[in-house]
Amino acid sequence: MINIFFPSNNDKNEIFIASSSKGQNIKASEITEEKRKEIEIDFFNKINLDMKKAIFMHQVHKDNIVKIDETNKNIYSKENPVKETDALITNLKNVPLVIQTADCLPIILYCKESKSMAAIHCSWRGIVQKIVPKTIESMKREYNIDARTTYAYIGAHIFQKDYEVGEEVAAHFRAKRIINGKWHTDNAMESVLQMIDSGLFEENIEVSNLNSYNEMFYSYRRDGKQIGRILTVGMIK
């Protein structure tokens, strides 16, 4: 059975955010394409959202950002995701934006003043390419957001202790340390630092205490390439 996770400061009157798991009794090696679809449908049923109306991305670990508006909101779906993008922004209500992860950072941004949001898939490559600051800048241009009233949520992700990287990757990070002679980066903290640099207040940033390396979640580092992904959904109400 899958579990559903919500941010502790989720403002149910303005925005809906939820994340899935694969369930503790299911091994990643046992996830078939059919089982993956079953888990995804179960997740959307449990959060009372229509999966057919959800907008997915074909994520490519880059810094492409796409605006979802009235002209394109009905074009995209699970079967027809937004091509080669890792961030979506919108000010439309009742349009679920979906992030798929298996160690990367699922990030939701929401500006209370402009009633706009972003859904970001942020890998270490996305961090290096500054996809989060670029998304914030896009929201400023499109929706005139105020970073001081913008809130951020980072969902389940791989923790620093489980994320070994090479020196060439670590060189791009401030949030890093050596563990057992190897560099480990703190991707969540690096993203938090980038958000603060972009004007967000630290107290308005929530970071999940759930480690995707845990057996409850899908983890690329733990299991290698596999079918399943953690789903994180954000939607303006």
ChimeraX attribute file (.defattr): number of C-alpha atoms within 10 A of each C-alpha:
attribute: neighborCount
match mode: 1-to-1
recipient: residues
	/A:1	12
	/A:2	18
	/A:3	14
	/A:4	16
	/A:5	16
	/A:6	15
	/A:7	17
	/A:8	10
	/A:9	11
	/A:10	15
	/A:11	12
	/A:12	10
	/A:13	8
	/A:14	13
	/A:15	19
	/A:16	18
	/A:17	22
	/A:18	19
	/A:19	22
	/A:20	27
	/A:21	24
	/A:22	25
	/A:23	17
	/A:24	13
	/A:25	10
	/A:26	14
	/A:27	14
	/A:28	23
	/A:29	12
	/A:30	12
	/A:31	16
	/A:32	13
	/A:33	12
	/A:34	8
	/A:35	13
	/A:36	16
	/A:37	13
	/A:38	11
	/A:39	20
	/A:40	20
	/A:41	15
	/A:42	16
	/A:43	23
	/A:44	18
	/A:45	12
	/A:46	12
	/A:47	15
	/A:48	9
	/A:49	17
	/A:50	12
	/A:51	18
	/A:52	14
	/A:53	17
	/A:54	22
	/A:55	24
	/A:56	25
	/A:57	26
	/A:58	15
	/A:59	21
	/A:60	16
	/A:61	20
	/A:62	21
	/A:63	24
	/A:64	18
	/A:65	21
	/A:66	18
	/A:67	17
	/A:68	21
	/A:69	13
	/A:70	11
	/A:71	8
	/A:72	10
	/A:73	17
	/A:74	14
	/A:75	13
	/A:76	18
	/A:77	18
	/A:78	15
	/A:79	10
	/A:80	12
	/A:81	17
	/A:82	22
	/A:83	14
	/A:84	16
	/A:85	20
	/A:86	28
	/A:87	30
	/A:88	24
	/A:89	25
	/A:90	24
	/A:91	22
	/A:92	17
	/A:93	14
	/A:94	15
	/A:95	22
	/A:96	24
	/A:97	27
	/A:98	30
	/A:99	28
	/A:100	23
	/A:101	25
	/A:102	27
	/A:103	26
	/A:104	26
	/A:105	28
	/A:106	27
	/A:107	25
	/A:108	28
	/A:109	22
	/A:110	27
	/A:111	22
	/A:112	18
	/A:113	14
	/A:114	17
	/A:115	18
	/A:116	23
	/A:117	30
	/A:118	28
	/A:119	28
	/A:120	30
	/A:121	27
	/A:122	31
	/A:123	24
	/A:124	23
	/A:125	16
	/A:126	21
	/A:127	22
	/A:128	18
	/A:129	17
	/A:130	17
	/A:131	25
	/A:132	28
	/A:133	19
	/A:134	16
	/A:135	24
	/A:136	23
	/A:137	16
	/A:138	18
	/A:139	25
	/A:140	14
	/A:141	10
	/A:142	15
	/A:143	18
	/A:144	14
	/A:145	22
	/A:146	16
	/A:147	22
	/A:148	16
	/A:149	15
	/A:150	23
	/A:151	22
	/A:152	23
	/A:153	25
	/A:154	24
	/A:155	31
	/A:156	31
	/A:157	27
	/A:158	25
	/A:159	21
	/A:160	20
	/A:161	14
	/A:162	16
	/A:163	17
	/A:164	20
	/A:165	17
	/A:166	11
	/A:167	11
	/A:168	9
	/A:169	15
	/A:170	19
	/A:171	13
	/A:172	16
	/A:173	19
	/A:174	13
	/A:175	17
	/A:176	19
	/A:177	17
	/A:178	13
	/A:179	13
	/A:180	7
	/A:181	7
	/A:182	12
	/A:183	20
	/A:184	24
	/A:185	26
	/A:186	21
	/A:187	25
	/A:188	27
	/A:189	18
	/A:190	19
	/A:191	26
	/A:192	22
	/A:193	15
	/A:194	17
	/A:195	22
	/A:196	18
	/A:197	11
	/A:198	16
	/A:199	15
	/A:200	21
	/A:201	17
	/A:202	14
	/A:203	9
	/A:204	15
	/A:205	19
	/A:206	19
	/A:207	18
	/A:208	16
	/A:209	11
	/A:210	15
	/A:211	18
	/A:212	26
	/A:213	22
	/A:214	15
	/A:215	18
	/A:216	20
	/A:217	29
	/A:218	29
	/A:219	25
	/A:220	20
	/A:221	15
	/A:222	16
	/A:223	14
	/A:224	12
	/A:225	13
	/A:226	16
	/A:227	16
	/A:228	26
	/A:229	21
	/A:230	25
	/A:231	23
	/A:232	29
	/A:233	26
	/A:234	25
	/A:235	26
	/A:236	22
	/A:237	15
